Amino acid sequence: MTKLFGHIFLKLFGWKTAGEYPRADKFVLLAAPHTSNWDLAFMIAISFVYGVRLRWMGKHTLFTPPFGYFMRWLGGLPIERHKRSNMVHKMIEHFENNAKLALTIPPEGTRKRSEYWKSGFYRIAQGANVPVIPCFLDYKNKSGGLGPAINLSDNLTLDMDKFRAFYADKTAKFPRNFAVPRLREEELQAIQPSSVASTESSCGLSSDSNR
């Protein structure tokens, strides 16, 4: 039923799927570009078509009645933003305790333009030893899907070059709000992969007003 719903939703808007089916059982899924509230609807529809159950982090207030059950059914994991310090560790534990898990993270952390991605996705994937799969929404061609799994290396810049290459030809709903993917840590000298994002506390949650 969900697969059928996904196909119907995308067809109504003239969209199609493209890319690869995920072969890994556990992975971090990058939700980018993220410049509109429509991104979530299209991403969920695409996940239905692919048969992937997404899990995503959301502000805990989204999970209160009457819509809390529905948000959990959609794969939501409630978090309290004032307790971000343990967020990465908790997500790593989710990977350790589940045979299958597709944790979805919008690395930009906002629908507004951000010059740097939040590095939570990198720390979680690295700590859980799982690949990162880039999801994409290309509004110019009305297509969306999943890219190849990227296993993180010991070279942060090399890893980010792969994400930059993947998203180079993808068009966001609001292109001016999608900057070239990069992490602030890339500018630090002699960075060690184990300390990536030591100064970042956010895993990419959006906090700006709805659009």
N, C-alpha and C positions, 0 to 999 in steps of 0.2 A: 504493500500500500504506500509506504513512504517513497519507494522508488518511482512509482507511478505519479505520486503527487509532485515529486521533483521534476519529472519530465513535463508535466502539465504546466507547472509554474514557469519554467524556463521557456516553454513554447509560447505561452501567452505574451511574454515580453520579447520574443524573437531571439532568445539566447540559445547557445549551444555549448556543449562541453568539449574540452580539448585537453590533451596531456595524458599522463600515465596513471594507471591504477596503483595504489600503494601496495607494496609487497611486504612491508614490515608490519609487524603486529603492534609495535609501540614506537611512537615518534612524536616529535614536536612539529606542529603544523603552523607555518607562518601565514597569517591572514593579512595580505597586502595586495595592492594598495588599499589603505583604509582612509577614505575621505568623506564618506557618507553613511547615513544609517541604512541605506539600501544594501550596503555591502554584506551585512549580516543575513538578510533575507536570501540574497543570491548564493551566499556561501553555504547556507543550510540546505537550500534546494540542490546545489551541486553535490553536497555530501550525501544526500538521499539517493541521488543517481548513482554515485560511486559505491554506495553501501557502506559508508564510513560513519560510525557514530562519533560525532565530535563532542569533546568535553572542553568547556571554556570557563574562564574565571570571570565572575561578575560581582559587582558590589552587593553585599549581603542584603541590602534593602530591596533588591529586585526579587527576593525569594520569599517575601512575606505574602500572606493571603491578600487578595484571592488568586493571584497569578503565580504564586511561588511554585506550586506543583507543576504547572505548565513549563516554567523556566527550567526546572530540574529535568523534566521530560525531554526538553531540547538539549540537555547535556550540560547545563550550568553547574558550576561549582562555586558556591558562595564564599566570598572572602571579606575580611574586614580590613579596610585600607590602612587603618592606624596600626595594624600588626604586620606590616609589610616585611619586617626584618626576617621573619621565619617563612615567608612565602615560597622562596626557592626550595628550601628544605622540605616543606610540605608537599610540593609538587613532585619532588624526587621520590618521596615516600609513596605517592600515588602510583608512580611507575613501578616501584619495587613490589607493590601489593596487588598489581593488576596484570593479568596475562596479556590483555589488549588495552591500549590506551592511545588515543589521538588527541593530544592536548593542544588546543588552538590558542595562539597568542598573536594579537595585533602588535607588532614590534614598534610601530610608530608611537603608540600610546595615546594618540589623539587624532581627531579628524582634521584638525588644523595642521598647517605646515609645520613640520619639525625637522630641523637640520640633522638630528641624530636619532637613531633608533635606540630604544631601551634594550639593554643587554640581558634582561632576565631570561629571554628565550635561549640565549647562548649558554648561560650558566646552568639552566635546568637540563638542557640536552647533554651538556658536558658531564654534569654530575650524575645523571641517570644513564649515561653511556648509550644514548639513543640517537638515531639520525634526525636531521631536520628536513622536512619536506615543505618546499615553498608552494603555497596555494596562490592563485592569481585570479583577478577579475579584470578583464580587458574591456572597458566600456566602448572603446572605439570599434572593436570587432564583435562586440556582444558575445564574448566567449569567456569561459572560466574553467578552471580545473586544477590539477595537481602536477607539479614538476617532479623531477627525479630526486630521490633521497640523497641528501648530502651528509656524509659522515664528517664530523668536525676533526680537524687536524690539530697540530701544535702551533699552527701559524694563523693567528687571528685575521691578519690582512688577507691572506690567501683564501681563507674561508669566506670572508666578506666579498672578495672579488667574484666568487661564484654566485652570490646572491645579487650583486650588482649586475652581472652579465644576464642573469635570468630575468630580472625585472626591467631591463633596459628598454625593451620594446612593448611594455605593458602600459596601457593608458588608464589612469584613474578617472572616476566620475568628475572630479575636480582636479585636473592635472597640475594646476599651480600649487596645490597643497601636498603633492607627492615629491619629496626631494630624493636625491640619489642616496640609496641605502648606505649608511656608515654608522659606526659606533664611535663615541667620544674616546674610548680606550685606544683606538687605532692611532691617535695622535700622541699617546704617551710613549715615552722612550723605554726600551728594554722591557716591554710588558711580558709577563709570564701568563700562559693560558690558564693556569690554576687560579689566578687572581683576577681574571676577567670580570669586569663589572663590580669590583669591590666597592666602588663609590655609587653604584646604582641601586636603588631600593625598589624600583617599580618594575613589574614584569609586563608592562604594556597595556595597562588599563586606561580606558578613555575617561576623562573627567570634564570635558567641555560640554557645552550645551548642545541639545539635539538640533539636527539639521534636517 
